[in-house]
């Protein structure tokens, strides 16, 4: 089993080098977020007015913001917040969307209701839906997660619905139905495992969007609230202090760009590797 597991990974690394680089970036940010208290050189919320807008140097490697807080420490802690919000929201969206998609595919009477509701949500720009939900529920990390999850649920539902419809026509599913197995057993033992690969790819492709949406909400003051370190909230400072201290814009923006790039190329590589129609293509 171990050999079978390692061989595809080695092949993936050889054939998808850019995706491998993306995986390394993602892993680096994940480790940074998990071990933020050990890696951050200073307290991210410690205010030092004497160091206000100090440029990068020995004491503040990436400089300080308008309140004299260490930007490097805030970027490190911001990785934890951003990745937590994106992974939690996409995970919740996947759980709800996959369940709705399979349910709609298996039970025809529910198809029109569920899928038309998903179409309605897809008809509106995601940021508009997120802003509406935040306006109703209020600000805060939990509400941002709920808002992003609702925005991304239709994408999982539509994908799963199409995959499940195709899986229903397979011989192994028809055999399970003929054998008298329960609907729950058929869906969990036969349908879901055989449509899981595209769903995993979809997760990796939607996480960057969740990160950007969370950053956008924080940028306009409706996401993570101060003094919590979050990349979008850090970029908001550029509106006032960006000209005087460009470093408060450059470094949080660079961190946001790198993690989004990493997830995007990783998702593209996983899609190519898991799609049989693309096997053998350069």
Secondary structure as UniProt FT lines:
FT   HELIX           2..15
FT   HELIX           17..34
FT   HELIX           36..39
FT   TURN            44..45
FT   HELIX           49..51
FT   TURN            52..53
FT   TURN            61..62
FT   TURN            66..67
FT   HELIX           71..106
FT   HELIX           108..123
FT   HELIX           126..137
FT   HELIX           141..168
FT   HELIX           171..178
FT   TURN            179..180
FT   HELIX           183..186
FT   HELIX           187..191
FT   HELIX           192..219
FT   TURN            220..221
FT   TURN            226..227
FT   HELIX           231..236
FT   HELIX           238..241
FT   TURN            242..244
FT   HELIX           247..274
FT   HELIX           276..278
FT   TURN            279..280
//
